Amino acid sequence: MPRSQRRTASLPAAGAPRVVTRVQTGVRIEKHILKVLKAIAEYHEITLGDVIEGIVLHAFEGKPAFGPTGIERVHEFSRIYGLDLNASDAHRLVEATDPPAARRTKTGRRS
């Protein structure tokens, strides 16, 4: 049984489990945000995907994903991993440098 299912199985259920279809995706994300999300996942002994799904589902309903203790933990992980971004930075992030593949021309040579 995957770790996320073991953890979920041990939590008190608010309802019947929901069977879903998950897909593998390649998402680019700021590295410090990723470090904090991974730390949250490790702390709760769940997968990174479970953390992201939980945050998104709460956001879709206009609910906070974290309570006061969880927010304190996020702030601590942010301090530890050097995350200094906040909500006002959303949609304004740009790459520090172009990734190597993006610098290639159509012929495969670097421009």
VMD Tcl script that builds the backbone (N, CA, C; Angstrom):
set m [mol new atoms 333]
animate dup $m
set s [atomselect $m all]
$s set {name element resname resid chain x y z} {
  {N N MET 1 A 0.848 -1.174 0.000}
  {CA C MET 1 A 0.000 0.000 0.000}
  {C C MET 1 A 0.893 1.237 0.000}
  {N N PRO 2 A 0.664 2.192 -0.929}
  {CA C PRO 2 A 1.473 3.406 -0.958}
  {C C PRO 2 A 1.382 4.174 0.357}
  {N N ARG 3 A 2.454 4.900 0.665}
  {CA C ARG 3 A 2.527 5.647 1.917}
  {C C ARG 3 A 1.331 6.577 2.092}
  {N N SER 4 A 0.903 7.247 1.024}
  {CA C SER 4 A -0.223 8.180 1.133}
  {C C SER 4 A -1.509 7.451 1.515}
  {N N GLN 5 A -1.688 6.241 1.024}
  {CA C GLN 5 A -2.891 5.480 1.368}
  {C C GLN 5 A -2.816 4.984 2.802}
  {N N ARG 6 A -1.617 4.608 3.276}
  {CA C ARG 6 A -1.484 4.182 4.675}
  {C C ARG 6 A -1.859 5.332 5.595}
  {N N ARG 7 A -1.349 6.516 5.311}
  {CA C ARG 7 A -1.633 7.691 6.142}
  {C C ARG 7 A -3.118 8.027 6.079}
  {N N THR 8 A -3.686 8.037 4.887}
  {CA C THR 8 A -5.100 8.353 4.720}
  {C C THR 8 A -5.971 7.322 5.418}
  {N N ALA 9 A -5.573 6.064 5.353}
  {CA C ALA 9 A -6.357 5.000 5.977}
  {C C ALA 9 A -6.387 5.144 7.491}
  {N N SER 10 A -5.354 5.763 8.085}
  {CA C SER 10 A -5.298 5.904 9.530}
  {C C SER 10 A -6.033 7.149 10.036}
  {N N LEU 11 A -6.435 8.039 9.131}
  {CA C LEU 11 A -7.138 9.248 9.529}
  {C C LEU 11 A -8.627 8.977 9.675}
  {N N PRO 12 A -9.296 9.674 10.603}
  {CA C PRO 12 A -10.736 9.497 10.711}
  {C C PRO 12 A -11.405 10.005 9.437}
  {N N ALA 13 A -12.250 9.173 8.847}
  {CA C ALA 13 A -12.873 9.512 7.574}
  {C C ALA 13 A -14.107 10.377 7.785}
  {N N ALA 14 A -14.200 11.461 7.013}
  {CA C ALA 14 A -15.380 12.310 7.045}
  {C C ALA 14 A -16.442 11.741 6.123}
  {N N GLY 15 A -16.083 10.764 5.339}
  {CA C GLY 15 A -16.977 10.128 4.386}
  {C C GLY 15 A -16.256 8.958 3.747}
  {N N ALA 16 A -16.917 8.344 2.818}
  {CA C ALA 16 A -16.322 7.201 2.125}
  {C C ALA 16 A -15.131 7.655 1.287}
  {N N PRO 17 A -14.108 6.800 1.154}
  {CA C PRO 17 A -12.976 7.153 0.292}
  {C C PRO 17 A -13.446 7.421 -1.136}
  {N N ARG 18 A -12.772 8.346 -1.815}
  {CA C ARG 18 A -13.102 8.675 -3.195}
  {C C ARG 18 A -12.035 8.093 -4.105}
  {N N VAL 19 A -12.438 7.266 -5.033}
  {CA C VAL 19 A -11.503 6.682 -5.990}
  {C C VAL 19 A -11.305 7.697 -7.113}
  {N N VAL 20 A -10.041 7.994 -7.410}
  {CA C VAL 20 A -9.711 8.973 -8.443}
  {C C VAL 20 A -8.705 8.384 -9.414}
  {N N THR 21 A -8.527 9.037 -10.532}
  {CA C THR 21 A -7.493 8.674 -11.490}
  {C C THR 21 A -6.440 9.762 -11.448}
  {N N ARG 22 A -5.222 9.391 -11.116}
  {CA C ARG 22 A -4.128 10.357 -11.068}
  {C C ARG 22 A -3.283 10.214 -12.327}
  {N N VAL 23 A -2.682 11.318 -12.746}
  {CA C VAL 23 A -1.805 11.323 -13.918}
  {C C VAL 23 A -0.455 11.888 -13.524}
  {N N GLN 24 A 0.578 11.437 -14.199}
  {CA C GLN 24 A 1.924 11.959 -14.000}
  {C C GLN 24 A 2.050 13.238 -14.814}
  {N N THR 25 A 2.610 14.281 -14.226}
  {CA C THR 25 A 2.747 15.546 -14.934}
  {C C THR 25 A 4.108 16.159 -14.626}
  {N N GLY 26 A 4.598 16.913 -15.539}
  {CA C GLY 26 A 5.852 17.628 -15.317}
  {C C GLY 26 A 5.529 19.094 -15.110}
  {N N VAL 27 A 5.614 19.559 -13.887}
  {CA C VAL 27 A 5.267 20.936 -13.554}
  {C C VAL 27 A 6.525 21.669 -13.116}
  {N N ARG 28 A 6.751 22.845 -13.683}
  {CA C ARG 28 A 7.876 23.670 -13.240}
  {C C ARG 28 A 7.387 24.518 -12.083}
  {N N ILE 29 A 8.184 24.560 -11.015}
  {CA C ILE 29 A 7.802 25.293 -9.820}
  {C C ILE 29 A 9.056 25.892 -9.187}
  {N N GLU 30 A 8.914 27.017 -8.562}
  {CA C GLU 30 A 10.047 27.693 -7.928}
  {C C GLU 30 A 10.664 26.758 -6.898}
  {N N LYS 31 A 11.991 26.675 -6.863}
  {CA C LYS 31 A 12.657 25.633 -6.093}
  {C C LYS 31 A 12.444 25.744 -4.587}
  {N N HIS 32 A 12.343 26.943 -4.026}
  {CA C HIS 32 A 12.133 27.077 -2.590}
  {C C HIS 32 A 10.702 26.696 -2.197}
  {N N ILE 33 A 9.741 27.011 -3.072}
  {CA C ILE 33 A 8.358 26.585 -2.834}
  {C C ILE 33 A 8.313 25.063 -2.799}
  {N N LEU 34 A 8.991 24.432 -3.742}
  {CA C LEU 34 A 9.023 22.973 -3.792}
  {C C LEU 34 A 9.639 22.390 -2.531}
  {N N LYS 35 A 10.720 22.974 -2.049}
  {CA C LYS 35 A 11.366 22.475 -0.826}
  {C C LYS 35 A 10.408 22.544 0.361}
  {N N VAL 36 A 9.667 23.646 0.472}
  {CA C VAL 36 A 8.714 23.794 1.577}
  {C C VAL 36 A 7.579 22.779 1.429}
  {N N LEU 37 A 7.055 22.608 0.221}
  {CA C LEU 37 A 5.983 21.620 0.007}
  {C C LEU 37 A 6.459 20.210 0.344}
  {N N LYS 38 A 7.694 19.877 -0.058}
  {CA C LYS 38 A 8.239 18.555 0.267}
  {C C LYS 38 A 8.404 18.381 1.771}
  {N N ALA 39 A 8.810 19.439 2.461}
  {CA C ALA 39 A 8.959 19.370 3.918}
  {C C ALA 39 A 7.607 19.139 4.592}
  {N N ILE 40 A 6.571 19.798 4.088}
  {CA C ILE 40 A 5.219 19.588 4.624}
  {C C ILE 40 A 4.803 18.142 4.416}
  {N N ALA 41 A 5.043 17.628 3.211}
  {CA C ALA 41 A 4.684 16.243 2.904}
  {C C ALA 41 A 5.423 15.277 3.823}
  {N N GLU 42 A 6.721 15.489 3.989}
  {CA C GLU 42 A 7.508 14.607 4.848}
  {C C GLU 42 A 7.024 14.690 6.300}
  {N N TYR 43 A 6.746 15.878 6.770}
  {CA C TYR 43 A 6.275 16.067 8.141}
  {C C TYR 43 A 4.988 15.271 8.393}
  {N N HIS 44 A 4.079 15.298 7.413}
  {CA C HIS 44 A 2.787 14.613 7.553}
  {C C HIS 44 A 2.817 13.160 7.052}
  {N N GLU 45 A 3.987 12.736 6.555}
  {CA C GLU 45 A 4.152 11.388 6.013}
  {C C GLU 45 A 3.141 11.081 4.910}
  {N N ILE 46 A 3.005 12.048 3.995}
  {CA C ILE 46 A 2.163 11.880 2.817}
  {C C ILE 46 A 2.984 12.274 1.598}
  {N N THR 47 A 2.440 12.056 0.424}
  {CA C THR 47 A 3.181 12.392 -0.794}
  {C C THR 47 A 3.057 13.871 -1.119}
  {N N LEU 48 A 3.983 14.348 -1.933}
  {CA C LEU 48 A 3.927 15.717 -2.421}
  {C C LEU 48 A 2.616 15.946 -3.176}
  {N N GLY 49 A 2.210 14.969 -3.971}
  {CA C GLY 49 A 0.948 15.076 -4.710}
  {C C GLY 49 A -0.243 15.254 -3.783}
  {N N ASP 50 A -0.259 14.523 -2.658}
  {CA C ASP 50 A -1.343 14.662 -1.692}
  {C C ASP 50 A -1.381 16.073 -1.108}
  {N N VAL 51 A -0.215 16.633 -0.833}
  {CA C VAL 51 A -0.146 18.000 -0.293}
  {C C VAL 51 A -0.721 18.983 -1.307}
  {N N ILE 52 A -0.276 18.874 -2.550}
  {CA C ILE 52 A -0.740 19.794 -3.593}
  {C C ILE 52 A -2.248 19.647 -3.803}
  {N N GLU 53 A -2.732 18.393 -3.884}
  {CA C GLU 53 A -4.169 18.182 -4.047}
  {C C GLU 53 A -4.958 18.811 -2.905}
  {N N GLY 54 A -4.476 18.634 -1.680}
  {CA C GLY 54 A -5.172 19.198 -0.522}
  {C C GLY 54 A -5.229 20.714 -0.561}
  {N N ILE 55 A -4.105 21.342 -0.885}
  {CA C ILE 55 A -4.064 22.806 -0.959}
  {C C ILE 55 A -5.011 23.310 -2.040}
  {N N VAL 56 A -4.971 22.676 -3.199}
  {CA C VAL 56 A -5.807 23.103 -4.322}
  {C C VAL 56 A -7.294 22.911 -4.011}
  {N N LEU 57 A -7.665 21.760 -3.467}
  {CA C LEU 57 A -9.077 21.522 -3.157}
  {C C LEU 57 A -9.600 22.518 -2.118}
  {N N HIS 58 A -8.778 22.843 -1.126}
  {CA C HIS 58 A -9.182 23.865 -0.155}
  {C C HIS 58 A -9.334 25.224 -0.850}
  {N N ALA 59 A -8.369 25.581 -1.696}
  {CA C ALA 59 A -8.416 26.870 -2.397}
  {C C ALA 59 A -9.646 26.964 -3.292}
  {N N PHE 60 A -9.986 25.872 -3.976}
  {CA C PHE 60 A -11.152 25.885 -4.863}
  {C C PHE 60 A -12.444 26.172 -4.100}
  {N N GLU 61 A -12.472 25.824 -2.817}
  {CA C GLU 61 A -13.658 26.076 -1.999}
  {C C GLU 61 A -13.525 27.362 -1.176}
  {N N GLY 62 A -12.439 28.087 -1.378}
  {CA C GLY 62 A -12.230 29.318 -0.630}
  {C C GLY 62 A -11.927 29.092 0.837}
  {N N LYS 63 A -11.392 27.913 1.154}
  {CA C LYS 63 A -11.068 27.556 2.533}
  {C C LYS 63 A -9.562 27.582 2.734}
  {N N PRO 64 A -9.111 27.902 3.947}
  {CA C PRO 64 A -7.669 27.848 4.195}
  {C C PRO 64 A -7.188 26.399 4.241}
  {N N ALA 65 A -6.046 26.154 3.647}
  {CA C ALA 65 A -5.484 24.795 3.626}
  {C C ALA 65 A -4.795 24.453 4.937}
  {N N PHE 66 A -4.421 25.479 5.718}
  {CA C PHE 66 A -3.686 25.266 6.958}
  {C C PHE 66 A -4.341 26.042 8.088}
  {N N GLY 67 A -4.349 25.438 9.266}
  {CA C GLY 67 A -4.794 26.126 10.470}
  {C C GLY 67 A -3.630 26.919 11.047}
  {N N PRO 68 A -3.834 27.538 12.220}
  {CA C PRO 68 A -2.767 28.351 12.825}
  {C C PRO 68 A -1.464 27.586 13.048}
  {N N THR 69 A -1.543 26.351 13.525}
  {CA C THR 69 A -0.324 25.559 13.751}
  {C C THR 69 A 0.354 25.227 12.432}
  {N N GLY 70 A -0.444 24.887 11.434}
  {CA C GLY 70 A 0.104 24.578 10.111}
  {C C GLY 70 A 0.784 25.773 9.481}
  {N N ILE 71 A 0.193 26.955 9.654}
  {CA C ILE 71 A 0.804 28.181 9.124}
  {C C ILE 71 A 2.138 28.443 9.806}
  {N N GLU 72 A 2.203 28.232 11.124}
  {CA C GLU 72 A 3.472 28.400 11.837}
  {C C GLU 72 A 4.528 27.453 11.277}
  {N N ARG 73 A 4.122 26.216 10.988}
  {CA C ARG 73 A 5.045 25.222 10.429}
  {C C ARG 73 A 5.514 25.652 9.036}
  {N N VAL 74 A 4.594 26.166 8.225}
  {CA C VAL 74 A 4.958 26.654 6.890}
  {C C VAL 74 A 5.974 27.795 7.013}
  {N N HIS 75 A 5.747 28.710 7.939}
  {CA C HIS 75 A 6.695 29.816 8.137}
  {C C HIS 75 A 8.066 29.294 8.565}
  {N N GLU 76 A 8.067 28.284 9.433}
  {CA C GLU 76 A 9.343 27.709 9.886}
  {C C GLU 76 A 10.066 27.030 8.716}
  {N N PHE 77 A 9.347 26.226 7.931}
  {CA C PHE 77 A 9.957 25.577 6.771}
  {C C PHE 77 A 10.439 26.631 5.765}
  {N N SER 78 A 9.664 27.708 5.601}
  {CA C SER 78 A 10.064 28.775 4.678}
  {C C SER 78 A 11.375 29.410 5.127}
  {N N ARG 79 A 11.513 29.625 6.426}
  {CA C ARG 79 A 12.750 30.194 6.965}
  {C C ARG 79 A 13.915 29.230 6.731}
  {N N ILE 80 A 13.689 27.949 7.042}
  {CA C ILE 80 A 14.739 26.942 6.908}
  {C C ILE 80 A 15.214 26.820 5.454}
  {N N TYR 81 A 14.260 26.823 4.519}
  {CA C TYR 81 A 14.596 26.578 3.114}
  {C C TYR 81 A 14.737 27.857 2.274}
  {N N GLY 82 A 14.711 29.021 2.924}
  {CA C GLY 82 A 14.992 30.265 2.213}
  {C C GLY 82 A 13.892 30.773 1.305}
  {N N LEU 83 A 12.644 30.413 1.596}
  {CA C LEU 83 A 11.530 30.902 0.785}
  {C C LEU 83 A 11.146 32.292 1.272}
  {N N ASP 84 A 11.369 33.296 0.437}
  {CA C ASP 84 A 11.038 34.666 0.822}
  {C C ASP 84 A 9.967 35.271 -0.083}
  {N N LEU 85 A 9.230 34.428 -0.778}
  {CA C LEU 85 A 8.136 34.882 -1.641}
  {C C LEU 85 A 6.829 34.857 -0.853}
  {N N ASN 86 A 5.864 35.679 -1.295}
  {CA C ASN 86 A 4.540 35.638 -0.693}
  {C C ASN 86 A 3.483 35.815 -1.777}
  {N N ALA 87 A 2.235 35.893 -1.383}
  {CA C ALA 87 A 1.133 35.941 -2.351}
  {C C ALA 87 A 1.242 37.127 -3.301}
  {N N SER 88 A 1.812 38.228 -2.852}
  {CA C SER 88 A 1.932 39.390 -3.742}
  {C C SER 88 A 2.911 39.133 -4.889}
  {N N ASP 89 A 3.743 38.104 -4.754}
  {CA C ASP 89 A 4.694 37.753 -5.813}
  {C C ASP 89 A 4.075 36.839 -6.879}
  {N N ALA 90 A 2.892 36.295 -6.591}
  {CA C ALA 90 A 2.254 35.361 -7.526}
  {C C ALA 90 A 2.051 36.025 -8.890}
  {N N HIS 91 A 2.273 35.276 -9.938}
  {CA C HIS 91 A 2.088 35.704 -11.327}
  {C C HIS 91 A 3.080 36.779 -11.760}
  {N N ARG 92 A 4.115 37.011 -10.946}
  {CA C ARG 92 A 5.164 37.971 -11.312}
  {C C ARG 92 A 6.530 37.316 -11.331}
  {N N LEU 93 A 6.588 36.007 -11.168}
  {CA C LEU 93 A 7.863 35.297 -11.112}
  {C C LEU 93 A 8.385 35.050 -12.523}
  {N N VAL 94 A 9.656 35.311 -12.716}
  {CA C VAL 94 A 10.303 35.046 -14.004}
  {C C VAL 94 A 11.548 34.214 -13.740}
  {N N GLU 95 A 11.979 33.462 -14.739}
  {CA C GLU 95 A 13.164 32.616 -14.622}
  {C C GLU 95 A 14.418 33.478 -14.451}
  {N N ALA 96 A 15.329 33.040 -13.600}
  {CA C ALA 96 A 16.598 33.737 -13.412}
  {C C ALA 96 A 17.413 33.681 -14.696}
  {N N THR 97 A 17.436 32.520 -15.341}
  {CA C THR 97 A 18.103 32.339 -16.631}
  {C C THR 97 A 17.255 31.396 -17.445}
  {N N ASP 98 A 17.426 31.438 -18.748}
  {CA C ASP 98 A 16.702 30.502 -19.600}
  {C C ASP 98 A 17.249 29.104 -19.376}
  {N N PRO 99 A 16.368 28.098 -19.278}
  {CA C PRO 99 A 16.872 26.734 -19.187}
  {C C PRO 99 A 17.619 26.382 -20.471}
  {N N PRO 100 A 18.611 25.499 -20.411}
  {CA C PRO 100 A 19.426 25.172 -21.588}
  {C C PRO 100 A 18.606 24.771 -22.809}
  {N N ALA 101 A 17.562 23.988 -22.659}
  {CA C ALA 101 A 16.766 23.540 -23.810}
  {C C ALA 101 A 16.084 24.712 -24.502}
  {N N ALA 102 A 15.721 25.729 -23.762}
  {CA C ALA 102 A 15.024 26.874 -24.344}
  {C C ALA 102 A 15.959 27.740 -25.179}
  {N N ARG 103 A 17.259 27.623 -24.961}
  {CA C ARG 103 A 18.220 28.431 -25.710}
  {C C ARG 103 A 18.594 27.797 -27.037}
  {N N ARG 104 A 18.131 26.597 -27.289}
  {CA C ARG 104 A 18.490 25.901 -28.530}
  {C C ARG 104 A 17.623 26.402 -29.688}
  {N N THR 105 A 18.206 26.413 -30.882}
  {CA C THR 105 A 17.450 26.771 -32.071}
  {C C THR 105 A 16.732 25.541 -32.587}
  {N N LYS 106 A 15.966 25.698 -33.627}
  {CA C LYS 106 A 15.212 24.577 -34.212}
  {C C LYS 106 A 16.138 23.473 -34.713}
  {N N THR 107 A 17.362 23.803 -35.049}
  {CA C THR 107 A 18.289 22.800 -35.571}
  {C C THR 107 A 18.963 22.024 -34.435}
  {N N GLY 108 A 18.697 22.431 -33.213}
  {CA C GLY 108 A 19.314 21.747 -32.075}
  {C C GLY 108 A 20.600 22.386 -31.632}
  {N N ARG 109 A 21.054 23.402 -32.345}
  {CA C ARG 109 A 22.281 24.110 -31.962}
  {C C ARG 109 A 21.933 25.277 -31.070}
  {N N ARG 110 A 22.870 25.611 -30.248}
  {CA C ARG 110 A 22.653 26.771 -29.370}
  {C C ARG 110 A 22.692 28.042 -30.204}
  {N N SER 111 A 21.855 28.983 -29.799}
  {CA C SER 111 A 21.819 30.258 -30.541}
  {C C SER 111 A 22.850 31.220 -30.017}
}
mol reanalyze $m
mol bondsrecalc $m
mol representation Tube
mol addrep $m
